Amino acid sequence: MITHENIEIIHRFFQVVQAPFEEMLTNLLADYKSVYTPVRMVIFGAPVGNEEYVVRFARIREAVKESFGDNGPLVSYVAQPPQTMGLTMEVHEVLLTGLDRIEYRSREGMPYIAIEREGCKRLFLSGVTGDVLRQNIREQSHEVFSKIAGVLEAENMSVSTIIRQWNYIEKITAYDATGHQHYQDFNDARSLFYHGVEWATGYPAATGIGTQWGGIMIDLDALLCKDRSVQVHGVDNPLQIAAHAYSQEVLLGEADKALLHKTTPKFERAKAVWKEDHGFIYVSGTAAIRGEQSLEGVGIEKQTLATLENIEYLVSRDNLNRSGIPATGDATLITFRVYVKHWEDMEVAKRTVTERYPDLPAIYTLTDVCRSELLIEIEGMGILC
């Protein structure tokens, strides 16, 4: 883990076996002992519908507040069954120094965390949702982005300070009655939110991933440093066409009425944060895509290997140097999230990843990914030096 006062962050994983929900939640929170300051808890589970999702999400928030009081971590609830069929939790912690000031703020009832020191500010938002039960995906997407815009405006931070974004999209490849694909509706809303902003260091690293329930939910990290002590770099991958440069042929569904055509997914393959001689890198959700085409019909093992190869080239020293990051070696990968489409592929996916990375902490969940032919998606974090 990198331990510099401006940029350090660590992701930790916890899981409990299947049991009644309240018992699982109690055990999960009891298992967690903080090392640094927790800013986000992401809990993965399997509600049976949106009504239960809303009730359980409220209970999770309540339980976290009971454990931590008013100054506790932010909470997200992701409707993706973990491989264990219990509950799985990813906790994001930061190492604070005497120069850092952490504040637990809210805007219109939405909590968020700000960490500031002279010249730099970090924001953490989690569990930002729309009206899950009554709005369609387009409406929810616009509402969620409006909430995020309000926080950024209140903090005098541009949309372009977002460096990592997790986009959870209910039934991501489904279509509504008007021919609008959920993922395309989300991408169009994101494009409108990002429009007119100068993206000097590229778009955020991002994951756009399916959930069984929950509508639209977004988590994000934002960073603003006014001097040059901390540098942020978007990282491209020559093996893949940049997602924001995809052609219309690989975009599905109908475009938003406010747009002339379907818009592309606005994210970079990775985003690096660099300080003097070290840093870290957010690896976006990555799949078995070369150029802009999926590797179809090759099975889960070959798709998993191709995905890992994409990530390894992305974080290689040569590619980092090409992106303006003076790393002296390949990034060291430190965590993975592995999203698998079919239960019957889960064991092969886990075995394939573990054979290549036997000591890498990882969580595995069942969910749909952004293209119907893709069987797996992997995201992660790495250390730069």
LOGU-366687 format. One line per field, with one value per residue (C-alpha): x, y, z; residue in one letter; residue number from 1. Coordinates in pm, whole numbers. Example, Ala and Ser with C-alpha at 12.3 -4.5 7.8 and 13.67 -1.06 7.14 Angstrom:
x c(1230 / 1367)
y c(-450 / -106)
z c(780 / 714)
lumlum c(A / S)
segu c(1 / 2)
//
This chain:
x c(0 / 117 / 129 / 152 / -71 / -239 / -314 / -312 / -615 / -669 / -958 / -1027 / -1264 / -1486 / -1751 / -1990 / -2168 / -2535 / -2778 / -3083 / -3011 / -3002 / -2762 / -2535 / -2529 / -2452 / -2171 / -2026 / -2003 / -1868 / -1590 / -1467 / -1193 / -1060 / -690 / -717 / -1018 / -1310 / -1479 / -1690 / -1856 / -1986 / -2204 / -2294 / -2604 / -2905 / -3240 / -3534 / -3681 / -3666 / -3896 / -3668 / -3364 / -3492 / -3576 / -3241 / -3045 / -3218 / -3137 / -2770 / -2746 / -2910 / -2677 / -2366 / -2484 / -2543 / -2184 / -2008 / -2239 / -2281 / -1916 / -1899 / -1831 / -2064 / -2267 / -2360 / -2572 / -2512 / -2766 / -2512 / -2507 / -2156 / -2004 / -2059 / -2431 / -2383 / -2290 / -1960 / -1822 / -1551 / -1427 / -1230 / -997 / -763 / -459 / -498 / -206 / -196 / -233 / -563 / -906 / -1192 / -1548 / -1872 / -2104 / -2443 / -2638 / -3016 / -3000 / -2725 / -2411 / -2059 / -1706 / -1448 / -1080 / -880 / -532 / -362 / -388 / -577 / -928 / -1072 / -1441 / -1611 / -1974 / -2151 / -2490 / -2623 / -2954 / -3267 / -3623 / -3569 / -3933 / -4105 / -3862 / -3723 / -3349 / -3320 / -3500 / -3298 / -2971 / -3050 / -3158 / -2842 / -2616 / -2809 / -2740 / -2370 / -2354 / -2502 / -2232 / -1948 / -2083 / -2113 / -1749 / -1626 / -1501 / -1547 / -1703 / -1358 / -1215 / -1393 / -1115 / -1304 / -1670 / -1865 / -2190 / -2439 / -2719 / -3017 / -3051 / -2785 / -2851 / -3233 / -3457 / -3760 / -4088 / -3965 / -3655 / -3413 / -3137 / -3063 / -2687 / -2732 / -2979 / -2725 / -2443 / -2653 / -2728 / -2359 / -2262 / -2502 / -2360 / -2003 / -2081 / -1909 / -1641 / -1270 / -1128 / -759 / -649 / -911 / -1239 / -1260 / -1172 / -1508 / -1703 / -2048 / -2186 / -2522 / -2721 / -3028 / -3214 / -3154 / -3208 / -2915 / -2655 / -2320 / -2014 / -1727 / -1393 / -1292 / -956 / -852 / -494 / -420 / -44 / 160 / 257 / -2 / -56 / -354 / -321 / -572 / -427 / -521 / -468 / -343 / -500 / -844 / -1013 / -1092 / -1449 / -1535 / -1427 / -1647 / -1837 / -2216 / -2211 / -2132 / -2382 / -2731 / -3081 / -3226 / -3061 / -3189 / -3423 / -3185 / -2909 / -2859 / -2707 / -2620 / -2329 / -2027 / -1927 / -1724 / -1437 / -1066 / -922 / -745 / -668 / -337 / -252 / 121 / 327 / 700 / 814 / 509 / 133 / -160 / -384 / -757 / -817 / -1158 / -1394 / -1216 / -1348 / -1239 / -1255 / -985 / -1017 / -1388 / -1503 / -1576 / -1407 / -1720 / -1770 / -1439 / -1574 / -1514 / -1152 / -1029 / -1234 / -1087 / -733 / -789 / -928 / -624 / -393 / -569 / -517 / -154 / -69 / -263 / -52 / 279 / 570 / 587 / 219 / 239 / 540 / 351 / 76 / 319 / 369 / 741 / 697 / 1009 / 822 / 484 / 212 / 166 / -197 / -336 / -711 / -965 / -1340 / -1449 / -1798 / -1918 / -2232 / -2326 / -2308 / -2177 / -1874 / -1789 / -1550 / -1357 / -1329 / -1204 / -958 / -821 / -770 / -626 / -376 / -237 / -270 / -272 / -222 / -432 / -738 / -1048 / -1424 / -1647 / -2009 / -2277 / -2405 / -2465 / -2200 / -2239 / -2255 / -2462 / -2170 / -1929 / -1903 / -1676 / -1550 / -1264 / -1163 / -888 / -627 / -251 / 54 / 294 / 661)
y c(0 / 351 / 565 / 928 / 1182 / 1289 / 969 / 657 / 428 / 59 / -178 / -465 / -761 / -945 / -1213 / -1427 / -1749 / -1774 / -1720 / -1501 / -1146 / -981 / -1245 / -1205 / -828 / -846 / -1095 / -899 / -575 / -760 / -913 / -573 / -409 / -88 / -41 / 313 / 543 / 376 / 599 / 348 / 11 / -171 / -469 / -731 / -945 / -1110 / -939 / -1097 / -774 / -396 / -373 / -600 / -417 / -83 / -228 / -404 / -99 / 110 / -153 / -160 / 218 / 196 / -82 / 104 / 415 / 207 / 81 / 406 / 691 / 999 / 1004 / 669 / 531 / 579 / 278 / 108 / -204 / -391 / -653 / -907 / -1251 / -1328 / -1662 / -1772 / -1678 / -1495 / -1128 / -985 / -643 / -425 / -151 / 150 / 302 / 602 / 679 / 1026 / 1239 / 1533 / 1762 / 1610 / 1732 / 1486 / 1614 / 1420 / 1639 / 1613 / 1794 / 1765 / 1458 / 1284 / 1216 / 1241 / 1266 / 1537 / 1506 / 1827 / 1953 / 2261 / 2253 / 1921 / 1791 / 1441 / 1359 / 1023 / 967 / 634 / 479 / 766 / 640 / 770 / 662 / 289 / 184 / 447 / 586 / 428 / 395 / 720 / 918 / 761 / 827 / 1196 / 1225 / 1058 / 1278 / 1585 / 1490 / 1442 / 1775 / 1948 / 1811 / 1897 / 2248 / 2295 / 2183 / 2404 / 2099 / 2038 / 1720 / 1652 / 1596 / 1258 / 1000 / 676 / 595 / 275 / 262 / -5 / -57 / -284 / -547 / -365 / -531 / -526 / -305 / -103 / -96 / 191 / 6 / 178 / -43 / 24 / 61 / 292 / 508 / 535 / 620 / 893 / 1044 / 1027 / 1196 / 1481 / 1514 / 1522 / 1755 / 2093 / 1990 / 2007 / 1660 / 1753 / 1422 / 1205 / 1069 / 882 / 519 / 345 / 24 / -4 / -329 / -499 / -568 / -781 / -496 / -145 / 76 / 314 / 359 / 538 / 551 / 785 / 925 / 1278 / 1451 / 1813 / 1926 / 2288 / 2245 / 1994 / 1778 / 1518 / 1430 / 1246 / 1057 / 876 / 547 / 406 / 49 / -1 / -349 / -191 / 103 / 360 / 302 / 667 / 618 / 316 / 317 / 325 / -40 / -169 / 59 / -86 / 52 / 395 / 729 / 980 / 1236 / 1515 / 1361 / 1313 / 966 / 703 / 816 / 613 / 497 / 787 / 632 / 560 / 210 / 320 / 630 / 680 / 909 / 985 / 1161 / 1218 / 855 / 645 / 627 / 400 / 310 / 241 / -29 / 14 / -273 / -479 / -758 / -979 / -703 / -645 / -334 / -279 / -635 / -900 / -1241 / -1444 / -1816 / -1895 / -1989 / -1860 / -1969 / -1797 / -1485 / -1471 / -1510 / -1243 / -1008 / -1061 / -1007 / -677 / -566 / -676 / -483 / -183 / -162 / -256 / -17 / 53 / 144 / 353 / 541 / 596 / 759 / 1001 / 807 / 767 / 426 / 212 / -119 / -274 / -180 / -431 / -540 / -550 / -626 / -756 / -758 / -1035 / -1021 / -1348 / -1381 / -1749 / -1962 / -2256 / -2045 / -1925 / -2205 / -2194 / -1815 / -1828 / -2107 / -1922 / -1598 / -1774 / -1977 / -1651 / -1449 / -1696 / -1435 / -1150 / -1061 / -1085 / -1107 / -1290 / -1199 / -1313 / -1044 / -941 / -738 / -469 / -694 / -1008 / -1211 / -1122 / -1375 / -1193 / -849 / -766 / -443 / -372 / -150 / -141 / 23 / 230 / 288)
z c(0 / -76 / 237 / 138 / 305 / -17 / -201 / 16 / 11 / 74 / -6 / 236 / 190 / 439 / 395 / 597 / 508 / 417 / 706 / 778 / 659 / 1003 / 1132 / 831 / 866 / 1239 / 1183 / 893 / 1089 / 1393 / 1181 / 1066 / 1270 / 1120 / 1050 / 916 / 875 / 691 / 435 / 242 / 298 / -10 / 80 / -182 / -133 / -294 / -225 / -408 / -547 / -528 / -227 / -28 / -167 / -37 / 305 / 340 / 222 / 489 / 751 / 646 / 681 / 1021 / 1139 / 1024 / 1207 / 1520 / 1495 / 1405 / 1506 / 1289 / 1179 / 1009 / 663 / 371 / 264 / -64 / -113 / -438 / -547 / -672 / -507 / -377 / -461 / -99 / -120 / 210 / 240 / 119 / 212 / 61 / 294 / 168 / 427 / 415 / 626 / 773 / 887 / 1124 / 827 / 712 / 816 / 767 / 769 / 748 / 545 / 379 / 112 / 96 / 316 / 117 / 323 / 185 / 322 / 252 / 343 / 308 / 361 / 224 / -153 / -182 / -128 / -164 / -178 / -127 / -228 / -195 / -240 / -450 / -585 / -753 / -686 / -732 / -727 / -940 / -1197 / -1512 / -1570 / -1765 / -1498 / -1219 / -1401 / -1446 / -1081 / -951 / -1161 / -1045 / -682 / -757 / -940 / -637 / -406 / -644 / -690 / -313 / -276 / -565 / -750 / -1120 / -1255 / -1402 / -1051 / -1040 / -1067 / -996 / -1050 / -986 / -1183 / -1077 / -1329 / -1269 / -1545 / -1747 / -2084 / -2060 / -2274 / -2169 / -2363 / -2584 / -2708 / -2473 / -2334 / -1968 / -2021 / -2318 / -2125 / -1846 / -2089 / -2250 / -1908 / -1815 / -2142 / -2071 / -1718 / -1851 / -2143 / -2151 / -1899 / -1980 / -1916 / -1916 / -1758 / -1926 / -1800 / -1468 / -1429 / -1407 / -1387 / -1543 / -1410 / -1381 / -1066 / -1013 / -841 / -714 / -1018 / -1062 / -789 / -807 / -583 / -663 / -551 / -650 / -606 / -650 / -592 / -682 / -707 / -903 / -606 / -706 / -1071 / -1218 / -1547 / -1762 / -1888 / -2227 / -2348 / -2704 / -2705 / -2680 / -2845 / -2578 / -2461 / -2524 / -2888 / -2965 / -3293 / -3313 / -3423 / -3074 / -2895 / -2850 / -2804 / -2881 / -2802 / -2549 / -2709 / -2607 / -2819 / -3191 / -3153 / -2896 / -2681 / -2580 / -2231 / -2091 / -1896 / -1925 / -1902 / -1584 / -1382 / -1203 / -914 / -893 / -624 / -682 / -705 / -620 / -660 / -725 / -1014 / -1040 / -1303 / -1466 / -1526 / -1792 / -2014 / -2304 / -2565 / -2825 / -3031 / -2973 / -3040 / -2779 / -2792 / -2857 / -2835 / -2664 / -2319 / -1969 / -1928 / -2245 / -2172 / -1822 / -1951 / -2217 / -1951 / -1729 / -2026 / -2099 / -1738 / -1730 / -2046 / -1917 / -1598 / -1760 / -1722 / -2095 / -2109 / -1790 / -1928 / -2253 / -2046 / -1880 / -1555 / -1473 / -1311 / -1290 / -1316 / -1378 / -1131 / -849 / -847 / -492 / -520 / -771 / -798 / -1034 / -1184 / -1342 / -1554 / -1495 / -1181 / -1380 / -1482 / -1131 / -1031 / -1359 / -1339 / -980 / -1054 / -1358 / -1167 / -861 / -1064 / -1201 / -879 / -588 / -315 / -451 / -238 / -457 / -432 / -679 / -749 / -991 / -1225 / -1584 / -1764 / -2027 / -2336 / -2368 / -2510 / -2228 / -1947 / -1701 / -1599 / -1363 / -1192 / -943 / -787 / -816 / -660 / -870 / -798)
lumlum c(M / I / T / H / E / N / I / E / I / I / H / R / F / F / Q / V / V / Q / A / P / F / E / E / M / L / T / N / L / L / A / D / Y / K / S / V / Y / T / P / V / R / M / V / I / F / G / A / P / V / G / N / E / E / Y / V / V / R / F / A / R / I / R / E / A / V / K / E / S / F / G / D / N / G / P / L / V / S / Y / V / A / Q / P / P / Q / T / M / G / L / T / M / E / V / H / E / V / L / L / T / G / L / D / R / I / E / Y / R / S / R / E / G / M / P / Y / I / A / I / E / R / E / G / C / K / R / L / F / L / S / G / V / T / G / D / V / L / R / Q / N / I / R / E / Q / S / H / E / V / F / S / K / I / A / G / V / L / E / A / E / N / M / S / V / S / T / I / I / R / Q / W / N / Y / I / E / K / I / T / A / Y / D / A / T / G / H / Q / H / Y / Q / D / F / N / D / A / R / S / L / F / Y / H / G / V / E / W / A / T / G / Y / P / A / A / T / G / I / G / T / Q / W / G / G / I / M / I / D / L / D / A / L / L / C / K / D / R / S / V / Q / V / H / G / V / D / N / P / L / Q / I / A / A / H / A / Y / S / Q / E / V / L / L / G / E / A / D / K / A / L / L / H / K / T / T / P / K / F / E / R / A / K / A / V / W / K / E / D / H / G / F / I / Y / V / S / G / T / A / A / I / R / G / E / Q / S / L / E / G / V / G / I / E / K / Q / T / L / A / T / L / E / N / I / E / Y / L / V / S / R / D / N / L / N / R / S / G / I / P / A / T / G / D / A / T / L / I / T / F / R / V / Y / V / K / H / W / E / D / M / E / V / A / K / R / T / V / T / E / R / Y / P / D / L / P / A / I / Y / T / L / T / D / V / C / R / S / E / L / L / I / E / I / E / G / M / G / I / L / C)
segu c(1 / 2 / 3 / 4 / 5 / 6 / 7 / 8 / 9 / 10 / 11 / 12 / 13 / 14 / 15 / 16 / 17 / 18 / 19 / 20 / 21 / 22 / 23 / 24 / 25 / 26 / 27 / 28 / 29 / 30 / 31 / 32 / 33 / 34 / 35 / 36 / 37 / 38 / 39 / 40 / 41 / 42 / 43 / 44 / 45 / 46 / 47 / 48 / 49 / 50 / 51 / 52 / 53 / 54 / 55 / 56 / 57 / 58 / 59 / 60 / 61 / 62 / 63 / 64 / 65 / 66 / 67 / 68 / 69 / 70 / 71 / 72 / 73 / 74 / 75 / 76 / 77 / 78 / 79 / 80 / 81 / 82 / 83 / 84 / 85 / 86 / 87 / 88 / 89 / 90 / 91 / 92 / 93 / 94 / 95 / 96 / 97 / 98 / 99 / 100 / 101 / 102 / 103 / 104 / 105 / 106 / 107 / 108 / 109 / 110 / 111 / 112 / 113 / 114 / 115 / 116 / 117 / 118 / 119 / 120 / 121 / 122 / 123 / 124 / 125 / 126 / 127 / 128 / 129 / 130 / 131 / 132 / 133 / 134 / 135 / 136 / 137 / 138 / 139 / 140 / 141 / 142 / 143 / 144 / 145 / 146 / 147 / 148 / 149 / 150 / 151 / 152 / 153 / 154 / 155 / 156 / 157 / 158 / 159 / 160 / 161 / 162 / 163 / 164 / 165 / 166 / 167 / 168 / 169 / 170 / 171 / 172 / 173 / 174 / 175 / 176 / 177 / 178 / 179 / 180 / 181 / 182 / 183 / 184 / 185 / 186 / 187 / 188 / 189 / 190 / 191 / 192 / 193 / 194 / 195 / 196 / 197 / 198 / 199 / 200 / 201 / 202 / 203 / 204 / 205 / 206 / 207 / 208 / 209 / 210 / 211 / 212 / 213 / 214 / 215 / 216 / 217 / 218 / 219 / 220 / 221 / 222 / 223 / 224 / 225 / 226 / 227 / 228 / 229 / 230 / 231 / 232 / 233 / 234 / 235 / 236 / 237 / 238 / 239 / 240 / 241 / 242 / 243 / 244 / 245 / 246 / 247 / 248 / 249 / 250 / 251 / 252 / 253 / 254 / 255 / 256 / 257 / 258 / 259 / 260 / 261 / 262 / 263 / 264 / 265 / 266 / 267 / 268 / 269 / 270 / 271 / 272 / 273 / 274 / 275 / 276 / 277 / 278 / 279 / 280 / 281 / 282 / 283 / 284 / 285 / 286 / 287 / 288 / 289 / 290 / 291 / 292 / 293 / 294 / 295 / 296 / 297 / 298 / 299 / 300 / 301 / 302 / 303 / 304 / 305 / 306 / 307 / 308 / 309 / 310 / 311 / 312 / 313 / 314 / 315 / 316 / 317 / 318 / 319 / 320 / 321 / 322 / 323 / 324 / 325 / 326 / 327 / 328 / 329 / 330 / 331 / 332 / 333 / 334 / 335 / 336 / 337 / 338 / 339 / 340 / 341 / 342 / 343 / 344 / 345 / 346 / 347 / 348 / 349 / 350 / 351 / 352 / 353 / 354 / 355 / 356 / 357 / 358 / 359 / 360 / 361 / 362 / 363 / 364 / 365 / 366 / 367 / 368 / 369 / 370 / 371 / 372 / 373 / 374 / 375 / 376 / 377 / 378 / 379 / 380 / 381 / 382 / 383 / 384 / 385)
//
